Amino acid sequence: MLTNDQMTPDRFARWARARARLAFIHKHLDQGRTVYSTTALRVVKLTAKNRDQIRATKTGLLVQHGNKWLSHDYTTLTTSA
């Protein structure tokens, strides 16, 4: 059995950040806005029809691209006006 001292620090931090980002996305999608997830090379447009293609897991925020689930942990989230 593990003690608190032996546990990995911030082991649920990635999941907590992913849930916060997912809540931000869902809030703006509920308001009818478009959310853009921006990296250095790509911009992904997320609308209400993409709602089921976004999920938060223990490994981070994932967005479905075709048959793959890609991480969007370190992207910039912006919304349309």
N, C-alpha and C positions, 0 to 999 in steps of 0.2 A: 504494500500500500504506500502511496506517495504522501508525503507531508506537504504543507503549503510552501516550505522553503525549496523543495525539489521540483515544484511545478514550473513550467516555462512561463516567464513573465509575458504579459500581454498576449496570451494565447488566443483570446477571443477578440482582440482589438481589430483585426482585419474584418471579421464578421460584423462587428458593431459599426465600423465605418461603411461597410457595404450596405447594411440595413439603413443607415442614415442617408446614404446617397440614393438608395431605392425609394425611400420615403420622399425625398426631394423630387425625384423624377415623377413619381405617382401623383404628388400634389399638383405639379404643373400640368400633367396630362389630364387630370380631373378638371382643371380650369380651361381646358381646350387649347393649351399652348403646345408648341413644339419644343422639344429639348434636343440640343446638339451636344454630342460627346466628341471632344476634339483632342486629337493627338498631334504630334509634329507633322505627320504625313497624311492623316485622314480625318474627315469629319463624318460622323454617323448621325443621321437625322432620326430621332425617335418620336413617333406620333402615337396616338391612342390605339391604332391598329397593331402596333408593335408591343403592346403592354404585356402579352404573354411570352414574349421573347426576351424578357429581362428578368433576372433572378439574383438574389443575394444568397450566397452559400458561405460556408466556413473558409473557402478559398478566395472569396472576394465577390465583387460585382461582375456578373457574367451576362453577355449579350449574345444571342444566337445569330450566327452568320452562316446561312445554309445549314449544313449538318453539324457544324462546329460551334462550340461555346467559347467565345474569346473574352479575356479579362479586360475590364474597363476600370480598373482600380485607380490608375494614375492618369486619368484623362481629365480635361477641364469640362465642366458642365455649364452650358449657357442656355438661356431660353429665349423664345421669340417674344416680342412685345405684345 
